[in-house]
Amino acid sequence: MDYELLEAQARALLDGEPDFIANCANFASFVFNAIDGLNWAGFYFASEAGELVLGPFNGRPACTRLPYGRGVCGKAFTTGETVVVDDVHAFADHIACDSASQSEIVVPLRAGNRIYGVFDVDSPHLARFSRDDRAGIERLVAAFTSLAEPAGSPARAN
């Protein structure tokens, strides 16, 4: 994958659009269609109720709410670190939203020193995400967060 080119394309797609939800929808669609071997790509956002709530995505229907600290998304949110899982069935606390998913990468969404959600990418292939994919997807998410920021969303300090 040419993540440098994908970053430039993502930046061009989002540049100048002030609507956060529109940017989320386009970014999720862009990632889902630009990276081979995916079956889901999308957002979960922090809520006042202490859980992550489903945001714009591409793929099959997903879990609507995920508790902080639970599953791959919850771990990435609470630790503030990207989590890559080669085999979701071997991840002790995996929450199965789509039984077709075999591997997953989740990147926290940051605004300054605050985390306001996660970007989640799933694949139906075991060990789909290499070190280059991790760095590239983190790069795409950093581009997204530099151009799109939610207004007044709950977040946790990191």
Secondary structure, DSSP 8 states (H G I E B T S, - for coil): --HHHHHHHHHHHHTT---HHHHHHHHHHHHHHHSTT-SEEEEEEE-TTSEEEEEEEEES---SEEETTSHHHHHHHHH-S-EEES-GGGSTT---S-TT--EEEEEEEEETTEEEEEEEEEESSTT---HHHHHHHHHHHHHHHHH---SS---EE-
